[in-house]
Amino acid sequence: MVVSFRPHYLPREFTQITVILVYVPGPDFILAAECIADIFNNIVNRVGDQPVFLLGDFNRCDIATHLPHLEQYVTCVTRLEKTLDLCYGNIPSAYISKAQGCVLSPILFSIYTNEITCNNENLMLIKYADDMALVGCITKEMCSGVINARTFFKPLIINGEEVEQVGSFKYLGTEIDSQFKFDKHSESVFKKAYQRLGLLRKLRSFNVEKDILIVVYKSLIESVLTFNIVSWYNSLSVKCKNRLLRIINIAGKIIGEKQATLSDLYIVAVKRKASAIVSDSAHPLHSSFDLLPSGRRFKVPLVKKVKYKKSFIPMAVDILNRK
């Protein structure tokens, strides 16, 4: 994929930047290197002295032998102890790579965000070493477990003003409703994922390889469907689950290969999260996973209501016990 653009900040001697995105699954890495080199040289001949960057996952494809004049900017490890994601360019020292979590990261982030300020008295900007948060004084109340909150709860008064009661509230990307059905959240997830199917169809019309289509699907669509899935998927109705399953079925037909269902992805996510909690004694939910005297299974919590049975702890214990 080749993209040419002009960012907001660019040195005056340059008019545009061209980025070539590469993924080489194999197995013919020599042929892939020759094709990539030809594409790079054609673009350089067209744009002249403008910056051209070649980046992506090259696997065992040796680009340096075909484009020896390029500089490889990534010098830190990118996956575990290996440097698999590389970035080449025709501008010397145009980019400096630093590993995430290095001692310079907080300093560089602080310098980059130093001029970001907040002048609104109703908002507060909190800066951290590697993040920032904008906190507002907007308060809303959501009463859960009842159909009509106003008939069961008196309005909350803060500083002489009545706090607005709402039926749903979005927190950390997940829309929580008062009945914990997550219907509105599933509707939002469906719309967002359905829109991205258009990109998958367009790539398919360009005869893009199946491996690349799978990568695009997992990056842009499956990531949306599975975001925070451990907290909301099992509470959905059958109708909402089937509607989200339509996205996966359509994507599988476009790719030409059946993809994992949401139920399977949910089990994998719950097992991964539960295993991390069990291994971390400092986690607040660690005490909820009690081993039986046999040491092989976890104690099943006492469940009286269906909503609690569908929540994370009972489901996680059940999934871990299946092993």
Buried (B, 14 or more C-beta within 10 A) or exposed (E): EBEBEEEEEEEEEBEEBBBBEBBBBEEEBEEBBEBBBEBBEEBBEEBEEBBBBBBBBBBEBEBEEBBEEBEBBBEEEBEEEEEBBBBBBBBEEEBEBEEEEEEEBEEEBEEEEEEEEEEEEEEEBEBEEEEEEEEEEEEEBBBEEEEEBEEEEEEBEEEEEEEEBEBBBEEEEBBBBBBBBBBBBBBBBBEBBBEBBEEBEEBBEEEBEEBBBBBBBBEBBBEBBBBBBBBBBBBBEEEBBEBBBEBBEBBBEBBEEEBBBBEEBBBBBBBEBBBEBBEEEEEEBEEBBEEEEEEEBBEEBEEEEEEEBBBBBBBBBBBBEEE
